[in-house]
């Protein structure tokens, strides 16, 4: 045990506390998790689940951005809050109970969303992963931009009653898969538009079997591009797969557009219903979905669920996102690429690669240079001196 502790930087107490996790993904991955600083933006039902999961997993620190006052409605799904917390800033009120889950994790409040919108890439660079929950499309894009310029993994997620989604922009992520070697060894090559094999090796196990170690790289695009990207060609060219795409996808895109246009969620009025239906139909057409994908019953159900927080939905969506964050930190196995949907009425949760190669986006950076961010590298180009907040970066569409 002493040699393992020395080799992996984990104490004997760490091995005892995180024994099950270490058995699952190894001491090296657990050390990477233990060294992670996570920024969580919003602490409603979904954020509550994510905060719980990551704190129990043993990250180094969790900084929560949420200074909204606690209201009575929060007490139903946000189980870190109590009656006495009503009126207090949400993150500050929940911090002590989150901290009690794992005293080894530093839990802190990072202020409010308005302040976050003024931060530049240097702020985001201090975190290992950035997670934003239950925000509108414009806000998610600003946070995504800051994270991407800092070359940090970003997750966006929301839950709408019985529905939800998780989006991942990991910029460029390398991970390792270990499996029993077959008769046909893996070759270094591009496997898809976003995924490539970068190296392979093997090791002999005490059992006599040979384990193949495959390192892969996934490249990602920001939410702004993913939101307008087509479905993968293998789905568009297959009628059965295309028919299986849930109506939830065009409805989420329609909700993004509605929020951008009206700066609010749709109300239960004929006018808002008509606007939302029109947007949803347009999105279904852009995705080339069959005419019968989008039904009146589903649109009605989705709109009725907007704004609702159901603990079981938040637990599942938050659990899936947390699992992926830990997987990314440990660099083990295939991460989400890049849009996961959750429909708890039909019990389906498909993942779609909604990817477009990022164009060279002009992004301000330190030392009077601009990064041309193509998802992999940053190339400096002279600009005026200064650092510009991510919120002021031009949104390219």
C-alpha angles and dihedrals in degrees: 000000000000092000092049090050091051094046098047102034091239121129125230088254089054091053091050095046098043098033096128093048093047090052089051102048106004138254094278093057091046090053090053089050091048090054094050125115111201128197113207117191111202131013106212122123095301095043090048091059092047092048090051095048097047094044092052090047090062108246116169098244142357119203115191124203108202125110095161111130116256113252129192091257089063092063094071099061104014100074094182089070130081137195090262090059095066108123095019123111106276099231095044091049093051098041099087094052093045089049090053089062092067122002089194091069120078109226117193141166115240098194126247140325095256090060092046090056089064095053123110130214092278090068094052092045090070091067132075094210134009120210123186121187135191098357132134122263096259093051092048090052093052092051091043090052093052092048094046095050087051088049092238128142114259131197128189122190142165138179122211107188104280093003138065148152142211122206124191130198106176092164093215120351131183122199140167131237120195118197141150109283115249129207089267109057117214115261129214105259147115110281098185143345090286106023132068138169108240102178143355135200138158141217134199115240124215087248090063095250121124119234118208116215112204122186116202137182127214122195122202141196128220123262091255090065097035090056091063099032119115125242115271116280093244088062097042091051095048116072094198093051092045091051089052093059105111124237086238091082098061090040092056090048089048090051090052090053093045090054092048091051101041102021091228143067118275117269126219094264131121090242094054092042091054092048093048094047090051091051093046092051091050091051092048088052093049089052090050091234121167114268092247094056094086112056131180091239093056094047089050092049093047094049091048090053096050109111095016121120117207116184095216092052092047090048093053097042092042091047092051093049093046091050090054093047090054090046091052093047090051092042092226127138132347115318126212111289099215131295121035120188127202123199112173094183092064095023094232126137110177125175120219128193101225097179137159120172105256113247119227101282117200104234126176116235140171123289093037097289136120123224117226096211114202097163094266113043141024117223117193121232123177118260137153116301118266146063119269121204115249090243090066096053110115112257107231117206 
